[in-house]
Amino acid sequence: MLNTPYLLFLGDAADPLAAKVAQGVKDWRPEYSIGQYRLENCNADMGLDDLSIEQAVERGVKTLVVGVANRGGVISDQWISVFEQALDAGLDIASGLHNLLRDIPSLVEKAERQGRQLIDVRIPTVDYPIANGLQRQGKRCLAVGTDCSVGKMYTALAMEKNMRERGLKSTFRATGQTGILITGNGVPLDAVIADFMAGSIEHLTPPNDADHWDLIEGQGSLYHASYSGVTLALIHGGMPDALILCHEPTRDHMRGLPSYALPSLEELRDTALTLAKVVNPAVQVTGVSINTAAMGESEALAYLQEMENRLELPAVDPFRQGAGRLVDALLELDEPSSK
């Protein structure tokens, strides 16, 4: 577990989406998010106070959280001097990037000398099994997206929050660095060896009470040429009873792939259902989650109504409007017959 509270490091994030880790921590753990640290030319802003390392320490910060998720998960040379300052000032550092803090000698030396922690959350800590595909008790819901970074994690977190408020049995299952930093545990799926990815999700979502829902954080997209593998591992390892379709309507191409257009929600629905039925023939698409952050209120409501009419499913922005209708749709599913 991380020492709280946090200073969120935004570095030189190229755009707000590049700082999605910081955004997720700030949105779901605002009580821990004391301030932000930005380098010159940073194009992201969490709306928090810009603090120096010294100012953060004065405010009681205990951990510098790397809030940047750049392409490839690279720790820039420009960042290292800031990390060294943080360690010298008595802060721990937590990161979910593919480049590991523990592989940077100057940081390891300073951390040891200062008695501080370097926390790499993207390191699997369990010897995961190969998936067996066996049916198991309990219910599982997986968010699948037309692209990366469209709101799959927010959807699962919002649904879990709503279910807990109703007194329903539910658990958010983190599968990426932001979710792990928010909840303190999970599977860093894209760092798991390919043969064990589906098995790691079976491990993450074990047999449970028949009326318990695991809300599984989605990753990637079946239609994204770079990251489709993690999505398929989630589908087959998660063995979902319900799928939520997630979409950001203002995109004109896949994130990081300018030559690839996003699929329609109908295409996503049909492809995801076909693949999910391999392991759970009873799976259903139960709702649509639309990230309307880039839309005004009236435009967003009109778009949601259009999607609801077109797909004949409840369509909401769960962060903007709440996830109640998505949860209602889960509760309407028939009880599993033999799990």
C-alpha positions, 0 to 999 in steps of 0.5 A, a space after each residue: 500500500 502507498 503512503 498517503 497523501 500524494 503529489 501527482 507528477 504530470 511531467 511533460 505530458 503531451 495532452 490530457 490523456 497522457 496524464 490519465 493516471 493522474 486524472 484517475 487518482 485525482 477523480 477517485 481518490 481526491 482526498 489523497 491528491 494534494 497537488 501536482 508537479 508539472 514540467 515546462 511544456 506540460 499540456 495537462 492540468 488536474 486543477 490542483 495546486 502546482 507545488 514544488 517538492 519542498 512545498 509538497 513536503 510542507 503540506 504533508 505529502 508522502 508519495 510522488 505518484 507518476 501520473 503520466 502514461 505515455 506511449 511505451 511507458 518510458 521514464 524520461 531522462 528529464 524526470 529523473 532529477 525531479 525523482 532524485 529531489 523527491 527522494 532526497 526530500 523524504 518522499 516515496 515514488 510510485 510508478 506504473 510505467 513499463 520502465 521501472 524505477 528499480 532499474 535506475 541506479 541513481 534512484 535505487 542508491 538514493 532510495 536506499 540511502 534515504 530509506 524510501 520506497 520505489 514502488 513499481 506497480 507494473 510488476 506481477 507479484 504472483 506466479 499466475 496459472 494458465 487459464 483453464 476456462 472452467 465455469 466458476 460461481 459468481 458474476 462478472 461484468 467487463 467493460 470493452 471499448 471502441 478504443 483505448 482511454 475511452 472510460 472503461 476503468 471509470 465505468 467499472 469504478 462508477 458501477 462498483 460505487 453505485 452497487 456498494 451504495 445499494 448494499 450489493 456485493 461487488 468488487 472493482 478488479 483493477 487490471 492496469 496501473 491507474 486502477 492499481 494505484 487507486 485501489 492498492 491491488 490488482 493485476 498489471 495485465 500488460 506486464 504479464 507473459 502472454 501465455 498467462 494473461 487469461 489465467 491472471 484474470 481467472 486468478 483475479 476473479 475467483 469463485 465467489 458468492 452467486 450474487 457477487 459481481 466482479 466489475 473488471 477494468 477493461 483494457 485496450 480494444 479488440 479493434 486496436 492493432 497495438 493492444 487487442 491482445 490484452 482485451 481478448 485475455 480479459 474476455 476469455 479469462 474474465 468469462 463475463 456474464 455482462 459486457 458494457 460497451 464504452 465509447 468516446 464519440 469525438 475521436 476521429 481515429 484510434 489513439 496513437 494510430 491515425 490511419 485506423 478509424 474507430 469501429 461502430 458500437 454495433 461492430 464492437 457489440 457483435 465482435 465482443 459477444 462472439 468472442 465472449 460466448 466462447 467461454 460463456 454462451 449466456 453472456 449479454 451486452 447490458 449497457 452502453 457507457 459514453 464518455 461525454 467529457 468533450 460535449 456540452 450538456 445538451 449535446 451529450 444528452 442528445 447523443 446518449 438518447 440517440 445511442 439508446 434508441 439505436 442500440 436498444 440498451 441503456 446509454 449513460 455517461 456514468 461519471 457525469 450522470 451516475 451508473 445507476 441504470 447500468 447497474 439496474 441492467 445487471 440486476 435484470 439478468 437471470 441468475 446463473 443456472 449452474 455456476 
